[in-house]
Amino acid sequence: MNVMIVYAHPSEDSFTRHVRDSFLRGLEDAGHTWELSDLYQMNFITDMSEAEYLREAYYRMDLEVPEDVRREQEKLNRCDAVAFIYPVFWTEAPAKLVGWFDRVWTYGFAYGENRTMRPLAKGLVLCVAGNAREKLVESGLLASMRRVMLDDRLSDRVREKDLIVLDRTSREYAEERAARWDCHLQTAYRAGYTL
Ligand SMILES: Cc1cc2nc3c(=O)[nH]c(=O)nc-3n(C[C@H](O)[C@H](O)[C@H](O)COP(=O)(O)O)c2cc1C
């Protein structure tokens, strides 16, 4: 498969970067090819312009989709699967990735009549959380994250989808982070290998 990875972390000095690299190694060892959108490194614009808003809100359907958005859409349509890799910020993806959805999921591509987005066979969300998984489950926050990412954003655009949370990775709890480091990276590798 050809896999698009949408990656959003502001720093290379992060655990999430190791997760990305392990996932890519897994993909390569399984013989998959991949294309990466590293949103911070690309300086991907995540604020909608007024023109984009007017188009998406059905005021001005005649307006064109911007070139940088078009490039992301073309990349997706060259792929059979998509993976999102990011740290959890306030129970969400970083604003950089949320803004990517605002801009790239355009009318006529991801929704509306005669969508041009090719349905993807697989979608994976690999997110890195500071909190413990049990806490995220008990509070209902993990269910919220799954609902937004899988049921709304990916929805019927992706046939088979899952969200994996790699937990207790905050530097505030160095021991817990270190104890889980290898196991989480193996999970990321396996997720790439078995995609
Ligand atoms: C602004 C901000 C908000 C965060 N919000 C959450 C959160 O809501 N839930 C959570 O589990 N971790 C949260 N974290 C922790 C991040 O997920 C943290 O960056 C990650 O666990 C550590 O991985 P890293 O070394 O890749 O950054 C937050 C971190 C930041 C900087």
Ligand as a Chemical Component Dictionary entry (heavy atoms), coordinates in Angstrom:
data_LIG
# 
_chem_comp.id                   LIG 
_chem_comp.type                 NON-POLYMER 
_chem_comp.pdbx_formal_charge   0 
_chem_comp.three_letter_code    LIG 
# 
loop_
_chem_comp_atom.comp_id 
_chem_comp_atom.atom_id 
_chem_comp_atom.alt_atom_id 
_chem_comp_atom.type_symbol 
_chem_comp_atom.charge 
_chem_comp_atom.model_Cartn_x 
_chem_comp_atom.model_Cartn_y 
_chem_comp_atom.model_Cartn_z 
_chem_comp_atom.pdbx_ordinal 
LIG C1  C1  C 0 -0.408 22.246 25.387 1  
LIG C2  C2  C 0 -0.402 20.821 25.830 2  
LIG C3  C3  C 0 -1.593 20.192 26.123 3  
LIG C4  C4  C 0 -1.603 18.849 26.496 4  
LIG N1  N1  N 0 -2.797 18.246 26.752 5  
LIG C5  C5  C 0 -2.833 16.941 27.077 6  
LIG C6  C6  C 0 -4.080 16.295 27.301 7  
LIG O1  O1  O 0 -5.152 16.877 27.190 8  
LIG N2  N2  N 0 -4.067 14.974 27.600 9  
LIG C7  C7  C 0 -2.900 14.262 27.714 10 
LIG O2  O2  O 0 -2.966 13.075 27.986 11 
LIG N3  N3  N 0 -1.694 14.859 27.492 12 
LIG C8  C8  C 0 -1.639 16.177 27.184 13 
LIG N4  N4  N 0 -0.422 16.795 26.942 14 
LIG C9  C9  C 0 0.797  16.005 26.984 15 
LIG C10 C10 C 0 1.277  15.756 25.568 16 
LIG O3  O3  O 0 0.504  14.786 24.965 17 
LIG C11 C11 C 0 2.774  15.444 25.653 18 
LIG O4  O4  O 0 3.412  16.323 24.784 19 
LIG C12 C12 C 0 3.203  14.053 25.328 20 
LIG O5  O5  O 0 2.572  13.126 26.116 21 
LIG C13 C13 C 0 4.681  13.903 25.516 22 
LIG O6  O6  O 0 5.197  13.513 24.316 23 
LIG P1  P1  P 0 6.282  14.339 23.472 24 
LIG O7  O7  O 0 7.612  14.123 24.137 25 
LIG O8  O8  O 0 6.209  13.718 22.125 26 
LIG O9  O9  O 0 5.841  15.790 23.460 27 
LIG C14 C14 C 0 -0.386 18.137 26.609 28 
LIG C15 C15 C 0 0.814  18.801 26.300 29 
LIG C16 C16 C 0 0.816  20.109 25.917 30 
LIG C17 C17 C 0 2.137  20.775 25.586 31 
# 
loop_
_chem_comp_bond.comp_id 
_chem_comp_bond.atom_id_1 
_chem_comp_bond.atom_id_2 
_chem_comp_bond.value_order 
_chem_comp_bond.pdbx_ordinal 
LIG C1  C2  SING 1  
LIG C2  C3  SING 2  
LIG C2  C16 DOUB 3  
LIG C3  C4  DOUB 4  
LIG C4  N1  SING 5  
LIG C4  C14 SING 6  
LIG N1  C5  DOUB 7  
LIG C5  C6  SING 8  
LIG C5  C8  SING 9  
LIG C6  O1  DOUB 10 
LIG C6  N2  SING 11 
LIG N2  C7  SING 12 
LIG C7  O2  DOUB 13 
LIG C7  N3  SING 14 
LIG N3  C8  DOUB 15 
LIG C8  N4  SING 16 
LIG N4  C9  SING 17 
LIG N4  C14 SING 18 
LIG C9  C10 SING 19 
LIG C10 O3  SING 20 
LIG C10 C11 SING 21 
LIG C11 O4  SING 22 
LIG C11 C12 SING 23 
LIG C12 O5  SING 24 
LIG C12 C13 SING 25 
LIG C13 O6  SING 26 
LIG O6  P1  SING 27 
LIG P1  O7  DOUB 28 
LIG P1  O8  SING 29 
LIG P1  O9  SING 30 
LIG C14 C15 DOUB 31 
LIG C15 C16 SING 32 
LIG C16 C17 SING 33 
# 
